[in-house]
Amino acid sequence: MVIEPDRSELIVHHDAAPWNLIVGRERWVFIDWDNAGPGSRLWDLAYAAHGFVPLSPETPVAEAGERLAALADGYRLDESDRQALAELLHRRIMSMYELLERGGREGSEPWCRLWRQGHGDTWRRNADYVDRYATLLTRALVHASL
């Protein structure tokens, strides 16, 4: 397992993001299942939220909150799952940063190359963004279900 998941409920993608989604006229397909393994749906959804919302400083926080709530609506998350998702966002983003940092330090590929290209800095900035706006993102996510 490249990144230790939060739980082992089912087999999840672990890289569900725009860069692994092919959109066709009749269907959408996720590719790049090489990291699939045990995890929870909320762990995978937290990763997907990072890429699809996206959770980054370039996204105004009000817009990020609306998109995050829409994603949770699409998954029909109840209030408890929305709260749990909100609590996983920072941890899940940091797990990717830590993987890249470790890969850069140990020289393991492809993580070392991605670290050198600055991907670690991006993941760290995104984690800081989620941490800085955690209250607002949680409010948007949880209150959308009320």
C-alpha positions in Angstrom: 0.0 0.0 0.0 1.5 3.3 -1.1 -0.6 5.4 1.4 -2.1 3.8 4.4 -5.9 4.3 4.2 -8.2 5.3 7.0 -10.1 2.0 7.0 -10.5 -1.1 5.0 -14.2 -1.2 4.1 -13.9 -2.0 0.4 -11.6 -1.7 -2.6 -11.2 1.9 -3.7 -9.4 3.7 -6.5 -7.0 5.8 -4.4 -6.4 8.2 -7.3 -9.9 9.2 -8.4 -9.1 12.6 -9.9 -9.6 14.6 -13.1 -6.3 13.4 -14.5 -7.7 9.8 -14.3 -11.1 10.4 -15.8 -12.0 9.9 -19.4 -15.2 11.6 -20.4 -17.0 10.1 -23.4 -20.3 10.9 -25.0 -22.0 7.9 -23.6 -20.0 7.2 -20.4 -17.3 8.3 -18.1 -14.5 5.9 -17.1 -11.8 6.1 -14.4 -8.5 4.7 -15.5 -5.2 4.1 -13.7 -6.3 1.6 -11.2 -2.7 0.5 -10.2 -3.1 1.8 -6.7 -6.5 0.3 -6.0 -6.8 -1.4 -2.7 -8.5 -1.4 0.7 -9.9 1.9 1.9 -13.2 3.6 2.7 -15.5 5.4 0.3 -15.0 8.6 2.3 -11.2 8.3 2.0 -11.5 8.0 -1.7 -14.1 10.8 -1.9 -11.8 13.1 0.1 -9.1 12.5 -2.5 -11.6 13.1 -5.3 -12.8 16.3 -3.7 -9.3 17.6 -3.7 -9.1 17.2 -7.5 -12.6 17.9 -8.6 -13.7 20.8 -6.4 -10.7 21.6 -6.5 -9.5 22.3 -3.0 -6.7 24.7 -3.7 -6.0 28.4 -3.1 -7.1 29.2 -6.7 -10.7 28.2 -5.8 -12.6 30.9 -3.8 -13.6 29.3 -0.6 -17.3 30.0 -1.0 -17.2 28.3 -4.4 -15.2 25.4 -3.0 -17.9 25.0 -0.3 -20.7 24.9 -2.8 -18.9 22.4 -5.0 -18.0 20.2 -2.0 -21.7 20.2 -0.9 -22.7 19.3 -4.4 -20.3 16.4 -4.4 -21.7 15.2 -1.1 -25.2 15.6 -2.5 -24.3 13.4 -5.5 -23.1 10.7 -3.1 -26.2 11.2 -1.0 -24.1 11.6 2.2 -26.0 12.0 5.4 -24.9 14.6 8.0 -22.7 12.1 9.8 -20.8 11.2 6.6 -20.5 14.8 5.6 -18.9 15.6 9.0 -16.6 12.6 8.6 -15.6 13.7 5.1 -14.9 17.2 6.3 -12.6 15.8 9.0 -10.7 13.6 6.4 -9.9 16.4 3.8 -6.8 17.8 5.4 -5.5 14.3 6.4 -6.0 12.9 2.9 -4.3 15.8 1.2 -1.4 15.6 3.6 -1.0 11.9 3.0 -0.2 12.6 -0.6 2.3 15.4 0.4 4.0 13.0 2.8 4.2 10.3 0.1 5.9 12.7 -2.3 8.2 14.0 0.4 9.3 10.5 1.4 9.8 9.6 -2.2 11.9 12.7 -2.7 14.0 11.8 0.3 14.4 8.1 -0.5 14.7 8.5 -4.2 11.8 6.1 -5.0 10.1 6.7 -8.3 7.8 8.2 -9.6 7.4 10.1 -6.3 11.0 11.5 -6.4 10.5 12.9 -9.8 7.1 14.4 -8.8 8.7 15.9 -5.7 11.5 17.5 -7.8 8.9 18.9 -10.2 7.2 20.8 -7.3 4.1 18.6 -6.8 4.9 18.4 -3.1 4.6 22.2 -2.8 1.3 22.1 -4.5 -0.1 19.4 -2.2 1.2 21.3 0.9 -0.4 24.6 -0.3 -3.7 22.8 -0.8 -3.5 21.2 2.6 -2.8 24.6 4.2 -5.8 26.0 2.3 -8.1 23.3 3.6 -6.7 23.8 7.1 -7.1 27.5 6.9 -10.8 27.3 5.8 -11.8 24.1 7.6 -14.6 25.8 9.5 -16.1 27.4 6.4 -15.8 24.2 4.3 -17.3 22.1 7.1 -20.2 24.5 7.5 -20.9 24.5 3.8 -20.7 20.7 3.6 -22.7 19.9 6.8 -25.3 22.6 6.6 -26.1 21.8 3.0 -27.6 18.6 4.3 -30.0 20.2 6.8 
